[in-house]
Structures are given as C-alpha cells and as structure tokens.
Amino acid sequence: MEALSFLRIPFMLLYKRECRKAGIQLSLKADIGEGLKFEHYGGIVIGDVKIGKNCNVFHNVTLGYAGRGTKGGSPTIGDNVVIGAGAVVVGPCHIGNNVFIGANAYVYQDIPDNAVVTAVPGQIISYNGTKGYFGH
Amino acid sequence: MKNEVLSKDYQRYGCKSGMPLFQYYFRMLQTTPSHKFITRWYKFAYRVFCKINHIEIPHGVQIGAGLYIGHAYSIIINRDTIIGENVNIHKGVTLGGENRGKRKGAPIIGNKVWIGINSTIVGNVKIGHDVLIAPNSFVNIDVPDHSIVFGNPCVIKHKENATEGYI
C-alpha cells in the first residue's frame, strides 16, 4: 500500500479545502469513533486526541496537546460526550463516558463518568451528565 | 425610499464600507416586502456571505437598529433570541438556546449592550439595558440594568453608565 500512497494526494487536497471552508482544523492522526457531530462550524481545533462514540462538538472548541517533556500529552475522551461552545480540553487527561463539558470551560484534569463540568478551572457541579440531551 | 434601520447601522460603523455585507442583506431581507424573485436573491446572497464569515444567524431573528459587529467571525445566534437597539457583538459570541431543564429557551437582550469576544449567553435569561459583558464570560442568569458582568461562572457588579465610551 505504501507504493500507492500518491492516491491520497487528491483526497488530502479536498480534505484541506473543506476544513478551511468549515473553519475546522482536524488532525488526521486523531482517533475518532463513530457518530461525531459538529453542531456549528468555525474556530474548531482538534489535535491528536482519542474520542469515543457519539461525541457532540460545538464551535470554538480546542482539544489538544499541552505540557512539556514527560508531563505533556493529549486528552482521551469517552463515549456520548458533549463539549460546549468555547471549551478547552488540553493535557494528558482522561474524560469518562456521558460527560457534559459546559461552555467556555477549561479542563485539564481527569473527569469521572456522568459528570457536568463548568468554569475556569474546570469544576464538577453535578453528576447528571448528558441525560436527556441527545435526541433533540 | 430610505431604509431607517439600515441607515442607523451605517451610523454605528461610521462609513458604508465598514459594514460586513451579510448584515446589509440581513437588513434588506427583514425590511423589504416579500417579492418572488427579490427575496430569493437576498436569501441566496445572505447565505453566501454568512458562510464566508462563518456566521450562523437565521434571518428571522429580531435585532434592533444600530447593530455593530466588530470582527465578524464564528458568531452563532439562536433563532428565538430577541436583541435590542445599539448592541455591539464581537467575534466568537454565542447566544444559544437550551433544550432541557428550567432555563429552556433563548436569551432576551436589552438596549445598549456590549458583548465581548468569545462570551457565551445561554438559556432563557434576560439581559437588561446598558450592560457590559466582559470577554470570555459565561452568562446563564438574569442580569439587571446598569451592570458589568465578567468571569466564568459570571459575577455581576452594579455601575452607572456601564457602557459609556464603549457604545
């Protein structure tokens, strides 16, 4: 397959063009499960992260690498996660399933399942999760 | 025929060339009586210029005269929001609706409000007149008249003439 890698070139060009049109920087090394949804476009940056199934991402969201040396890393995100508008999730943190990250939140620590996270720095305010969110 | 809403918008920008083009078509769509071909053309042009600036504002939103959009990029407004007169909106602003819970609905914003970069207003909340919302703040509670809002979660402080010099 290495010999046929030149076939990727037109797809790469199309991909870059569509990313630019939608205002999304989505890394090709990102490992994203099925059912990803971008609710709105513009200002989205997604680095080499690992995302589970059925994730909702709003506009102005940043998911990426942070930290230096051995402390640096990228986040790992579970299933059925909603990431609100303007949220920033960086560093080697692990985010569980059914987590709701509120708008303009800054998350750099591990988050358990079914948590609702808001504010700067991220604080857990309840354990209702994304209950009743999907399906609208 | 002079378009009063549009001329007030031009006054806020200072010159005609300063206004982003999607706002011109937004105003024309709302103010001109519906016509078979003209409205279709305005809708098409509005959609194109919205896409260029990454803006999602449905053309049915009620926005008062004198809207100023500082740097038009990535602005998202829910279709049920009501915005008053002489409002400043900057890049990355979200006026969002909420689908569940007790704050179900979209925000209502008064006159003379300054909304800073990347700030988010969510749910069925009422923002009063003469309010300054600082950049990167998150507002999900009612804000009274003459106040300054900042931070995430937001903090409200009273001040007379809050938006003096800004608007």
Interface residues (C-beta under 8 A of the other chain):
Chain A: K21 G23 H40 Y41 G42 G43 F58 H59 N60 G84 A85 G86 G102 A103 N104 A105 T118 A119 V120 G132 Y133 H136
Chain B: K51 H54 I55 E56 Y73 S74 I76 G92 T94 G96 N99 R100 N118 S119 T120 V122 N136 S137 F138 N152 P153
